Amino acid sequence: MMSTLKGHITFAAARAQQPAALRGAIEQLGRDVADRRSEGWFRGHGPIFVAIGASHAAACAPTWTLRARGIHAWRLGAGDHPLPFPVSGHPLVAVSQSGRSAETLAVLESVDPHLRYSVTNVHPSPIAAVAQRHLSLGGLADSYASTVGYTATIAGLGMIAEAWDDGTVDPSWARLPEHLHDLEEALASRADALAEPFAGVRAADFVGGGPSAGSAEAGALLFRETVRLPAAAMSTRQYLHGAMESAGGTVHVLFGDQREIELAHTLAGARHPVVLVTTEQVEPGPDLQVVGLPAVPPSQRAVLEAVVLQTLVASTAAQAGIDIEEFVFDNADTKVPAEASR
């Protein structure tokens, strides 16, 4: 599918357009992934998703989906591996919304051409140019702190994970925009109250269980880059092994249905504010706010968790009087020129 980026828009505009844009992206991606599956793209050894930043977080639930299906799959930080990448039969899927992430491009270029896959929003792009098999999200207009670019990336990778090794794309994706609409309606009247605990804290912890660990990573990144709040992300079990001891003057956003519920009660019981995002029925209480989600497959859930994060950060920024569009630092070495296709 050919596409060009429709441009950067404000965070508020991107959120407003997200339901319609994501609906269109899901429909197109479903057709594209099904077509590529019939052409034999998604066979053999499981994929290794290679990415940086939010794109790396987006690969978490899809990787979990593949592993749950018994397919060996990984996600790797593109800047965390010596190059060239070791010889392997596993295809590398380079994930980059801009298609210009320098680290991701370098990893992809280091492997045999027949193993090069890519998923980008912008096309053409340097990463798409060196990939033998490319999937485009459609050039969606997105905000600098990514909104629909991030959620559509999850959708694209999630469908690939479902289609791999003679699987099929889950037809329930068609109902996700309706779940998103219902969630946004439920959050609209609660946004200010949910964000209130962030006022005056020194840091935030984002914690997710299993496939929701990626949402914790995305949340910490989003809060650091927009409202400039020091934030950490961990999987639930890592958090329980000592990291939670630093709680105090902190707010905690937890994603999960199992140990996360007990953790939420423990933290709230010690008067540490908690926002728990779960599909289970949990009574709120002092220092414990609960956001309910429908029971959907892991990658779809990650999209809904992202919507909760977008709501939280938008209200937090508004309450703090922070312009969510302003970035402090510009690191020129993280992106290659758009025309690069080494």
FENVENLIN-V907663 format. One record per pair of residues at least 24 apart in sequence whose ideal C-beta (glycine too) atoms are under 7 Angstrom apart, sorted by the first residue. I is the first residue (numbers start at 1). J is the second residue. Records with the same first field share a line. If there is no record, write none. Layout:
I=J ; J
This chain:
1=28 ; 32 ; 136 ; 138
2=123
3=123 ; 136 ; 138 ; 139
4=139
5=121 ; 122 ; 139
6=139 ; 140 ; 141
7=141
8=142 ; 143 ; 144
9=141 ; 143
10=143 ; 325
11=143 ; 145 ; 147 ; 314 ; 324 ; 325
14=142 ; 143 ; 147 ; 148
15=147 ; 310 ; 314
17=148
18=147 ; 148 ; 151
19=177 ; 180 ; 181
21=140 ; 148
22=148 ; 151 ; 152 ; 177 ; 180
23=177
25=137 ; 138 ; 140 ; 152 ; 155
26=155 ; 173 ; 176 ; 177
28=138
29=155 ; 156 ; 159
30=159 ; 169 ; 173
32=135
33=159 ; 160 ; 163 ; 169
34=169
36=135
37=163
41=133
42=160 ; 163 ; 164 ; 165
43=165
45=89 ; 90 ; 91
46=71 ; 72 ; 73 ; 90 ; 164
47=73 ; 90 ; 91 ; 93 ; 117 ; 164
48=73 ; 74 ; 76 ; 90 ; 92 ; 93
49=75 ; 93 ; 95 ; 157
50=76 ; 78 ; 92 ; 93 ; 94 ; 95 ; 104 ; 107 ; 108
51=75 ; 78 ; 95 ; 96 ; 104
52=77 ; 78 ; 79 ; 101 ; 103 ; 104
53=221
54=146 ; 150 ; 218 ; 221
55=95 ; 96 ; 97 ; 153
57=214 ; 217 ; 218 ; 221
58=95 ; 150 ; 153 ; 154 ; 157 ; 214
59=95 ; 157
60=211 ; 213 ; 214
61=154 ; 158 ; 211 ; 214 ; 298 ; 299 ; 301 ; 302
62=157 ; 158 ; 160 ; 161 ; 299
64=210 ; 211 ; 298
65=158 ; 161 ; 162 ; 298 ; 299
66=161 ; 164
69=167
71=164 ; 165
78=103 ; 104 ; 107
79=103
81=107
83=107 ; 110
84=110
85=110 ; 111
91=115 ; 117
92=116 ; 117
93=117 ; 118 ; 119
94=118 ; 127 ; 131
95=119 ; 153 ; 157
96=120 ; 127
97=121 ; 146 ; 149 ; 153
98=122 ; 125 ; 335
99=123 ; 125 ; 126 ; 127 ; 128
100=125 ; 126 ; 335 ; 336 ; 338
101=334 ; 335
102=333 ; 334 ; 335 ; 336
105=336
109=342
119=153 ; 156 ; 157
121=149 ; 152
126=336 ; 340 ; 341
129=341
130=341
144=325 ; 327
145=222 ; 225 ; 226 ; 324
147=310
150=218 ; 306
151=303 ; 306
154=299 ; 302 ; 303
155=299 ; 303
158=299 ; 300
161=299
170=297
172=296 ; 297 ; 300
173=300
176=300 ; 303
179=294 ; 296 ; 304
180=304 ; 307
183=304 ; 307
184=307
187=308 ; 311
191=311 ; 315
192=315
193=289
194=275 ; 289 ; 312 ; 315
195=312 ; 315 ; 316 ; 319
197=251 ; 273
198=229 ; 251 ; 316
199=319
201=249 ; 250 ; 251
202=249 ; 250
203=229 ; 230 ; 231 ; 250
204=229 ; 231 ; 250 ; 251 ; 253
205=232 ; 250 ; 252
206=231 ; 233 ; 253
207=234 ; 236 ; 239 ; 252 ; 254 ; 260
208=235 ; 236 ; 255 ; 256
209=235 ; 236 ; 255 ; 256 ; 258 ; 259 ; 260
211=298 ; 302
212=255 ; 256 ; 302 ; 305
214=302
215=255 ; 302 ; 305 ; 306 ; 309
216=255
218=306 ; 309
219=253 ; 309
222=309 ; 313
223=313
225=327
226=313 ; 317 ; 324
227=313 ; 316 ; 317 ; 320 ; 322
236=260 ; 263
247=272
255=305
264=288
277=305 ; 308
